Amino acid sequence: MMILDPPHQHHSPQEHDGEHKDEKHEEFGERIRQDFPILQARVKNKPLIYLDSAATSQKPRQVIEALKKYYEEYNANVHRGIYALSEKATMAYEHARFIIARFINAEQHEIIFTKGTTESLNLLAYSLSKQLKKGDNIVLTQMEHHSNLVPWQQLAKESKRDGKDIEVRFIKITGDGRLDMGHARQCIDDSTKIVSVTHMSNVLGTINPVQELASLAHEHGALLVVDAAQSVPHMKIDVKELGCDFLAFSGHKLFGPTGIGVLYGRKELLAKLPPFLYGGDMIHEVRFEDSTFADAPNKFEAGTPNMAGAIGLAKAVEYLQQIGMENITEYEQELTAYALHRLQEMEGITVYGPPDAAARGGVISFTIAGIHPHDVAQLLDRDGICVRGGHHCAMPLMGVLGIAGSVRASLSMYNTKEDIGLLIAAIHKAQKMFS
Ligand SMILES: Cc1ncc(COP(=O)(O)O)c(C=O)c1O
């Protein structure tokens, strides 16, 4: 593992010199890039400029090597083999749980491995639905990804058939893409049982006030669920500090493998939740007539888990911890401010979400007057630039913004100002083509 010098640890006499600071920041991104083999690739004979990390992140060599080592040296099923290889795989799998728990300041048994954020949220919606009664409501926001909307919406639809009539309410957003906290206070009342919000919007980049929402939810006896799919890769997450009851994220957005994700839940709550999937590895005792279930987290991990995925994700977490989440946030904030500034000074560009980089992450959605987002994405691809164009799995939010879709450039710690410069140049080119 290369040891990276965090941007703020190079104090020198010139530390207040803007130019020097710029150099240090550039160096930070450049050095991280070296760990990501794919970033050396060429697309259409141009260097790859990857600006779609909100969809999935690229993987450092350390993670790729950990996966290879697992398959080459100790692949075996976990929790069942009474032989050394299986014991080694089990220990590595459970150690991965420990590393991930510590990363978000949770306890090991509060970490459930899932396929990703989507499965984590579906698990919750299914299991929590058993605790809801007639007249209860669930509060979401207008900026949710479909995976934190459709499961609750379908739960509510189903509840109508059972005569429970669960209502789903949506906290509105303000003109600059923040949560309207006045409206949040109107939506959350004593019949609210669940408040489920995204920590960072995958369209607007907005970072929501989770602590305030947790207090508000708890004042009314409701649970707070956090969709942290977009925030976990970019900032330090402490579930105790956030005050949340559940938190979900995906490994593939956190520089880990695909097919692995996490659901954190407070242990008292997990103890009371019924399982989501039934089968092997999640039981205590099975008889023909009935079964009893294991304690959490096993209760929620039916079947053979994604061992390699968990081990790879733990390696990604260790990699991030060596860099330091604070250093990543600091670097990305400057990069985001730069990108926002460059886009905002262009003609014909509308940028969505908070204009201020401190209130948001590096997910930057914009539209270009007269050019469809899909056309923009295709044109940029000709220059080796990967951005996403479309509704970003947030169709209701597109309606609120009054657009059919947007172009989304999403930044990560391995991006540089040079990447942004190339993005801006490619947008200029697209504008010229369509003028
Ligand atoms: C905010 C947010 N929530 C949930 C998801 C779903 O994540 P996954 O597809 O990894 O389950 C995404 C993916 O883009 C997201 O951005």
The ligand as an SDF file (V2000), in Angstrom:
LIG
                    3D

 16 16  0  0  0  0  0  0  0  0999 V2000
  -28.5680    7.2650   -2.9580 C   0  0  0  0  0  0  0  0  0  0  0  0
  -28.5640    5.8600   -3.4700 C   0  0  0  0  0  0  0  0  0  0  0  0
  -29.2590    4.9230   -2.8240 N   0  0  0  0  0  0  0  0  0  0  0  0
  -29.2950    3.6520   -3.2300 C   0  0  0  0  0  0  0  0  0  0  0  0
  -28.6330    3.2420   -4.3500 C   0  0  0  0  0  0  0  0  0  0  0  0
  -28.7190    1.8110   -4.7790 C   0  0  0  0  0  0  0  0  0  0  0  0
  -27.4800    1.1880   -4.6450 O   0  0  0  0  0  0  0  0  0  0  0  0
  -27.2600   -0.2740   -5.2210 P   0  0  0  0  0  0  0  0  0  0  0  0
  -27.6500   -0.2380   -6.6580 O   0  0  0  0  0  0  0  0  0  0  0  0
  -25.7930   -0.5050   -5.0270 O   0  0  0  0  0  0  0  0  0  0  0  0
  -28.0880   -1.2010   -4.4080 O   0  0  0  0  0  0  0  0  0  0  0  0
  -27.9040    4.1780   -5.0850 C   0  0  0  0  0  0  0  0  0  0  0  0
  -27.2230    3.7810   -6.3360 C   0  0  0  0  0  0  0  0  0  0  0  0
  -26.9540    4.5690   -7.2010 O   0  0  0  0  0  0  0  0  0  0  0  0
  -27.8770    5.5110   -4.6280 C   0  0  0  0  0  0  0  0  0  0  0  0
  -27.2010    6.4510   -5.2950 O   0  0  0  0  0  0  0  0  0  0  0  0
  1  2  1  0
  2  3  1  0
  2 15  2  0
  3  4  2  0
  4  5  1  0
  5  6  1  0
  5 12  2  0
  6  7  1  0
  7  8  1  0
  8  9  2  0
  8 10  1  0
  8 11  1  0
 12 13  1  0
 12 15  1  0
 13 14  2  0
 15 16  1  0
M  END
$$$$
